[in-house]
Amino acid sequence: MYCPCGSGRSRVDCCESSLDAIGLGVKGEHGTYLLDWVEKYANPISESFHKKTRTFSYRISRYLDGILDAYMGVGYPSRVELTDNTDEIFRCQKHNIALTIAGAYRLLTEGLFVQSGVLLRTSIESCFVLLETATNPRCIDLIEKNKYEAQSVLKRVKQMVPDDLIKWYGYFSANFTHVAAVHQADYMPRACFPDNWVIVTGLQNIVRAIVSYHVVLERAYIEITGDPFFWKMDDGTIKFDDDSKIFAWVAALGEEGNEAIPVDDRPLWAIRSRRSTTLKN
């Protein structure tokens, strides 16, 4: 009999002896948790998600494309280079944040709302690290030597970070990284998107992370950004523009999304809103 792992070998010559060593037998027709998740649940959930959200996911993704097109190919923003690998180390930091956001989006499409939020919190923390690295060339040297410590990075960059990003970091920490009310949700992810608030809130969270990424990259490259969205010069001082048109764009997108995506009576799209369900702001 062939091994259910799909190797094409007999179960005796494949997984049976390995699993017997820890007191487990080979599962036949019953499948396994991880493989069943991928094969039975993830793809159908994702297909359903995209049918409901594709227009809005496309616009959000194009926004991210614009950020990547503007800043991914640019080297380290400071003229000071402590190592020969400065540009590459900084580029890798930028790329890893983009991949973290992509991973969070993928989890959301599969119904893993809480797990998506955990990754988004990581992406915002990585944005803080990116900003410190961009403004303090010594950090490049520490990263290369594996001596950089990120535990207190928010304290070190707080004066350069707008309040929105600090609040969002706290929002993701309180609701997703740490055990909170949302962790008590009793649902199977395959039933996570029955036209409910999770879709809207999940996309809202993705936007929060992308805006954070944009804010930090624009601040790091302010000297070469021709028409900034978030920052402005005031008597030689770089200041955050609370009236950025990005916030208006997101609000308009959210209003359209609330009408197009069936949800209950708790729309949460405005990324600067203090309204919530069981989520803490």
N, C-alpha and C positions, 0 to 999 in steps of 0.2 A: 504494500500500500504506500502510495506516495506521501511524503511529508506535507502537511498543510501549510508550511511556510512558503511553498512555491518553488523550492530549489530544484524540483524534478527528481530528487533522490528519494529512496525509501525512508520512512520515518525512523527505522532502526539505525540506518547509517547517517542520519542527519540530526534532528533536534531531540529525538527521544532520549538518547543516552545523556545528553547535556542537561535536559530538564529533570531526568531521574536523579541526577546528582544532588538536586536541592528539593527533592520530594514532590516534583510536579510531573504530571504526565502531558502528553501531547494532546491539545484540543483538536477535535475533529471538525464537525460542522458548526460548532458554536462560535468560532472566531475568537478574536482577542480585542481588548479594549482599544488599544492604539490603532491597530490596523482597521478595525471596524469604524473607528472615528473617521479615518481618512477615506475609506472606501464607501461607507454607507451614509455618513452624515455631512461631512465637510463640503463636498461638492454640491449636493442638492441645496443645502442652506445658502451657499454662496450664490448659486444661480437665482434663487428666490430673492435674495438681497439685491442683486444687481437689477433684476426686473423692476424693483420698486424704486431704486435710487440712482440708476445709471446716469441720468441727466445731471444730477447734483454731484455725483462722484467724479464725472468727467470735468466739470467746471473746477472743482477743488483740485483735481489732479493737474489741470492746465495751469492753475495758480502755482502749484509746486514746480511744474516745469519751468515757468518763468524765473523762479528763484534760482533753480539749478543752472539754467542757461546763463544767468547773469554772473553767478559767483563760483560755480564748481571748477571752472577752468582757470581761475585766477589764483596766483601763488600767495605766499604768506604776506599779510598786509604791511608788516613793518620792514623797514630797510635793514634792520639788524638781523643777522642770521648767526646763530650760535653753532650750528652744525651744517654739514653738507646736505642733510636730509630734512631741513626745515620745511621746505615747500611740500614734500611728500607726506610728512607727518601731519601737517595741517590739512592737506587735501583728504587724507584718510579720516581725520576727525569729521570733516564735513560730510564725507560719503557715508560714514557709519550712522550719523544722525538721520540722513535720508533713508537708509535701509531700516532703521528702527521704526520710523514713521510708516514705511511700507509694510513692515511686519505687523505693526499695530492695526493697520487697515485690513490686512489679510485676516487677522484674528477676528476683527469685527464682522467681516463678511461671513465668517463661519459661525457666527452667533456667540463668540467668546468675548462678550462685552467687558467683563471685569478684567480679563487677561489683557485685552487691548489697552485698557487704561493704565495697567502696570507698565507696559512698554512706553506709553506716552509720557509718563512721569520720568522714565529714564531718558527719553529724548530731550525733555526740557532741562534736566540736570546736565546732560551733555552739551546743551546750548550754553549753559553758564560756563562750563569748562572751556568751550570754544572761545567765548568772549574773553575769559581770562588769558587764554593762550595767545589770542590775537593782540592783546594790549600789554602783555608781559612776556617778552621773548625768552626769558629764563625758563618759563614753563615748558618750552619745547625741549630744552636740554633735560629737564626733569622727566618728561614723558619718555624720551629716548632711553634714559637710564632706568626706567621703571621705578622712579622715586616720586612721581607726582601724587599728591594726596587730594582727592576730590571731596572729602567729607565736609569741609567747611567752605566749599567754593561759593555758595550763595552769600555768605558773609563777606567774602573778599570782593565780590563783584556787585554787591547790592546797590552801591551808589550809581552804577552804570546801567542798571536794569529797571525798566518801567514797572510800576505797581502791578499792572495786569499780569506780567509773567510770574511775579512772586505769588500772586493770588492763585494763578492756575497751578503752579507747582504745589501749593498747599492743598488745592482742590483734589489733585490726583493723588497726593500722599494720603489725605484723610479718607478718601472714598475707595481707592483702588489698591494702593500699596499696603496700607494698614487695614486690618479687619474692621469693617463698618457695616452699616445697615444693608448695603447692596450685596454683601457677601452672603446674606441670609436668603437670597432669592431662591425659591424652590422651583427650578425649571430645568428641563432638559434643553440644551442649546438648540436641538433640532426644532424646538417650538418657540424659539426666542424672538421670532419676528412675525408675530401674528398682527401686523399693523399696530404696533405699540410704540411707546416713547423711547424704547431702546434704540431704534433705528435713528431717530432724530438726535438724541443725545450722543450716540456713538459718533455720528458724523460731525457734530459740534465739537467733540473732543479732538477729532483728527484736525479740524481747522485750528483749534487752540495751539496744537503742537506746530503746525505749519507756520502760523503767524509768529510764534516764538522763534522759530528757525529764521524766518525772514527778518525779524527785528534785530537779532544778534548778528546775522551776516551783513546787513546794511550798516549796522553800527561799526562792525569791524572794518568794512571797506568804505566808510563814509567819504574818504578823500577821492575815491574814484567813481562814486555813485553820482551820476549826472542829475537825476530827478528823484530824490529820496521820497519814500512813502511814509517813513516813520520818524525821521530825524531832521532837525533844522538847526542852522547856525544862528545864534543870538549873541551878538557882541563877542564873537570868537569862542563862545561856549556851545557845545553840542547839547541840544535839548530834545526831549521826546515830544512828538506832535500828537496830542490826544485827539485831534480832529482828523486823523488819517482817513483817506478815502477807502482804505481797506476795510475799516470797521463798518462803513456805510454799505460797501459791497457785500460783506458777509451778512449784514442785517437784511438786505434785500433778498439775498439768496435764501436766507432762512425763512422769510415770510412766504416766498414762493414754495419752498420745501414743505412748510407746514400745511399749505393748501393741497399740494400734490401728493404727499405721502400720508395716507390715513393714519392718524394717531389719536390718542385719547385727548382729554381736555387739558393736558399739561405740556404745551410746546416749550421747548428749551433751547431754541436755536440761537438766540442772541448771545454771542459768546461773552459779552460783558454784563449780561443780566445777572441779577442775584436771585432770580426765581429758581426753585428746585422742587424735586419730588422728595425722595428720601436722601438725595445727595446733599452733602455739606458744601457750602460755599466758603 
